[in-house]
């Protein structure tokens, strides 16, 4: 069994889908590893590190010719897909919820596509494969640091000879994995932290980290969706939430938004009116910013300052900025997915396995109606 990984380093991407320690783990499972030269350098892993761990450092053509399975940070583009030999397994975040044409192209090309975004993360057997959780955790940590760096004052309360500086007030919108990590990091930096999430279960998680739960006076008691994610609100519920958040947001110095509905347009939590209500010098970090939009109305990838002096940072690439740790976690996720599908020394799909049923979106798709048989 041969597993291959390419150099995906770009302007926004510093992660790699295989690290030297995972090479060692995969070898114990009978998997040989190929990695493109320079793939790990942006994450501080050298070609020599991979060679010492037992991987072969080769060029992309050799990976394409020899690999049985390929692992990705970002999904392969159309040009690379065209070069992948039929029968190869492709493992990554493939955008299967929103890009049916891409998945159809993979299917027609004859590859077996494993969409990590479809992992049934509520299953205990799936925990070590959950790339979304691992990368969102890194993202939430970094979001708090980015916000602190952009904010023009201290986060903790400081008593100095020149007087006392009050602590920064931080609001986290979305208390999933990224939000909880942002809460913990902002608290450790000394800020006074408040958080909000539509899921009822999130209150206890927020308060357990020492943060306050933002009271909006709304009841979305069915806010929990499948797999532990927040469900998409109805238009009426979203309008109510936006109005309430806009009103409350004015009292905060930093706002970090992390609310995503996997594979779909992020919900707008803070409208343009809410941004206008923030004081000059306030900072907003929108982790959900993307080509589909973000949690902040009008946000875009990158940094800009409004006429009112509010800094808005659209930051979907934060995990890549902590590339060493993020790569270590991501490569563990991808490797465990790969090993899950190795059965009797070959890659295969078990139609009765819930993980297999959920994740295979092209190629060797389990037949309908076979679950549990």
Residue pairs with C-beta under 8 A, 6 or more apart in sequence:
1 30
1 31
1 32
1 68
1 69
1 342
1 345
1 346
1 347
2 31
2 32
2 33
2 34
2 66
2 67
2 68
2 69
3 18
3 26
3 31
3 32
3 33
3 34
3 67
3 68
3 69
3 70
3 71
3 335
3 338
4 33
4 34
4 35
4 63
4 64
4 66
4 67
4 69
4 70
4 71
5 16
5 17
5 18
5 33
5 34
5 35
5 36
5 39
5 63
5 70
5 71
5 72
6 36
6 39
6 60
6 63
6 70
6 72
6 76
6 80
7 16
7 36
7 37
7 38
7 39
7 60
8 15
8 16
8 17
8 39
8 72
8 73
8 74
9 16
9 38
9 39
9 41
9 42
12 317
12 320
13 42
13 73
13 74
13 317
13 320
14 42
14 43
14 320
14 321
14 323
15 42
15 43
15 73
15 319
15 320
15 323
15 326
15 327
15 330
16 35
16 39
16 40
16 42
16 43
16 45
16 73
16 323
16 327
16 331
17 71
17 72
17 73
17 92
17 327
17 330
17 331
17 334
18 33
18 35
18 39
18 40
18 50
18 55
18 71
18 331
18 334
18 335
19 40
19 43
19 45
19 327
19 328
19 331
20 40
20 45
20 49
20 50
20 52
20 53
20 55
21 53
21 328
22 328
22 331
22 332
22 335
23 33
23 35
23 50
23 53
23 54
23 55
24 53
24 54
25 335
26 33
26 335
26 338
26 339
27 33
27 53
27 54
29 339
29 342
30 342
30 345
31 338
31 339
31 342
32 56
33 50
33 54
33 55
33 56
34 55
34 56
34 58
34 62
34 63
34 66
34 67
35 50
35 55
35 56
35 57
35 58
35 63
36 57
36 58
36 59
36 60
36 63
37 47
37 57
37 58
37 59
38 47
40 46
40 47
40 49
40 50
40 327
41 47
42 323
43 323
43 324
43 326
43 327
44 323
44 324
45 324
45 327
47 57
50 57
51 57
63 70
64 83
64 84
64 85
65 85
67 88
68 88
68 89
68 347
69 88
69 89
69 90
69 91
69 338
69 347
70 76
70 84
70 88
70 89
70 90
70 91
71 91
71 92
71 331
71 334
71 335
71 338
72 90
72 91
72 92
72 93
72 334
73 92
73 330
74 92
74 93
75 90
75 92
75 93
75 94
75 95
75 102
76 84
76 90
76 92
78 105
81 105
81 106
81 109
81 111
82 109
84 90
84 109
84 111
86 109
86 110
86 111
87 110
87 111
87 112
88 111
88 112
89 111
89 112
89 113
89 114
89 338
89 341
89 347
89 363
90 106
90 111
90 112
90 113
90 114
91 114
91 116
91 334
91 337
91 338
92 114
92 115
92 116
92 334
93 115
93 116
93 117
93 131
93 132
94 102
94 103
94 106
94 113
94 114
94 115
94 116
94 117
94 361
95 102
95 117
95 263
96 102
96 103
96 113
96 115
96 117
96 118
96 263
96 361
97 117
97 118
97 262
97 263
97 264
98 263
98 264
98 292
103 113
103 115
103 361
103 362
104 362
106 113
106 361
106 362
106 363
107 113
107 362
107 363
110 363
111 362
111 363
112 347
112 349
112 360
112 362
112 363
112 364
113 360
113 361
113 362
113 363
114 337
114 341
114 359
114 360
114 361
115 359
115 360
115 361
116 129
116 131
116 132
116 333
116 334
116 337
116 359
117 132
117 262
117 263
118 358
118 359
118 361
119 126
119 129
119 130
119 131
119 132
119 337
119 355
119 358
119 359
120 126
120 227
120 354
120 355
120 358
121 127
121 130
121 132
121 133
121 227
121 228
122 227
122 228
123 354
123 355
125 355
126 355
127 133
128 332
128 333
128 336
129 333
129 336
129 337
129 340
129 355
130 333
131 329
131 330
131 333
131 334
132 177
132 262
133 177
134 326
134 329
134 330
134 332
134 333
135 319
135 326
135 329
135 330
136 176
136 177
136 178
136 181
136 258
136 319
137 177
137 178
137 181
137 329
138 181
138 318
138 319
138 322
138 325
138 326
138 329
139 178
139 181
139 258
139 287
139 318
139 319
140 177
140 178
140 179
140 180
140 181
140 182
140 183
140 185
140 256
140 258
140 287
141 181
141 182
141 185
141 322
142 318
142 319
142 321
142 322
143 178
143 182
143 185
143 256
143 258
143 285
143 287
143 315
143 318
144 170
144 181
144 182
144 185
144 186
144 189
144 256
145 185
146 285
146 313
146 315
146 318
147 170
147 186
147 254
147 256
147 283
147 285
147 313
148 155
148 186
148 189
148 254
150 283
150 285
150 303
150 311
150 313
151 168
151 253
151 254
151 281
151 283
152 281
153 165
153 168
153 253
153 281
154 165
154 167
154 168
154 190
155 167
155 168
155 170
155 186
155 189
155 190
155 191
156 167
156 189
156 190
156 191
157 164
157 165
157 166
157 167
157 190
158 164
158 165
159 165
167 190
167 191
167 192
168 191
168 192
168 253
168 254
169 191
169 192
169 194
169 251
169 252
169 253
169 254
170 186
170 191
170 192
170 193
170 194
170 252
170 253
170 254
170 255
170 256
171 193
171 194
171 195
171 196
171 214
171 248
171 249
171 252
171 254
171 255
171 256
172 179
172 182
172 183
172 186
172 193
172 194
172 195
172 196
172 211
172 255
172 256
172 257
172 258
173 179
173 195
173 196
173 197
173 245
173 255
173 256
173 257
173 258
173 259
173 269
173 270
173 295
174 196
174 197
174 230
174 257
174 258
174 259
174 260
174 269
174 288
174 295
175 183
175 195
175 196
175 197
175 199
175 202
175 205
175 206
175 258
176 197
176 202
176 228
176 229
176 230
176 258
176 259
176 260
178 258
178 287
179 195
179 197
179 256
179 258
179 259
180 205
180 206
180 209
182 256
182 258
183 193
183 195
183 206
183 209
183 211
184 209
186 193
186 254
186 256
187 193
187 209
187 210
187 211
191 254
193 209
193 210
193 211
193 212
194 211
194 212
194 213
194 214
194 252
195 202
195 206
195 211
195 212
195 213
195 214
196 213
196 214
196 216
196 245
197 206
197 223
197 230
197 259
198 220
198 223
198 230
198 231
198 233
198 241
199 223
199 224
199 230
200 220
200 221
200 223
200 224
201 224
202 213
203 213
206 212
206 213
207 213
214 245
214 248
216 241
216 244
216 245
216 248
217 244
218 237
218 240
218 241
218 244
220 233
220 237
220 241
222 231
223 230
223 231
223 233
224 230
224 231
225 231
225 232
225 261
229 260
229 261
229 262
230 259
230 261
231 261
232 261
232 264
232 267
233 241
233 267
238 267
238 268
241 269
242 268
242 269
242 270
242 271
242 274
245 269
245 270
245 274
246 270
246 271
246 273
246 274
246 277
247 274
247 277
249 255
249 270
249 274
249 277
249 278
250 274
250 277
250 278
250 279
252 278
252 282
253 279
253 281
253 282
253 283
254 282
254 283
254 284
254 285
255 270
255 278
255 282
255 283
255 284
255 285
256 284
256 285
256 287
257 269
257 270
257 284
257 285
257 286
257 287
257 288
257 294
257 295
257 296
258 287
258 288
258 295
259 266
259 267
259 269
259 288
259 295
260 266
260 288
261 267
264 292
265 292
265 293
266 288
266 289
266 290
266 292
266 293
266 294
266 295
267 295
268 293
268 294
268 295
268 296
268 297
269 295
269 296
270 284
270 295
270 296
270 297
271 297
272 297
272 298
274 297
275 284
275 296
275 297
275 298
275 306
275 308
275 310
275 312
276 306
276 308
278 284
278 308
278 310
279 309
279 310
280 308
280 309
280 310
281 309
281 310
281 311
282 309
282 310
282 311
283 310
283 311
283 313
284 296
284 299
284 310
284 311
284 312
284 313
285 313
285 315
286 294
286 295
286 296
286 299
286 312
286 313
286 314
286 315
287 295
287 315
287 316
287 318
288 294
288 295
288 316
289 295
289 296
289 299
289 300
289 301
289 314
289 315
289 316
290 301
290 316
293 299
294 300
294 314
296 312
296 314
299 312
299 314
300 314
301 314
301 315
301 316
301 317
302 313
302 314
303 311
303 312
303 313
303 314
304 311
304 312
305 311
305 312
306 312
319 326
320 326
337 359
340 355
341 347
341 348
341 349
341 356
342 348
343 350
348 364
349 356
349 360
349 364
349 365
349 366
350 356
350 366
351 357
351 366
351 367
351 370
351 371
351 373
352 370
352 371
352 372
352 373
354 371
356 366
357 366
357 370
357 371
360 366
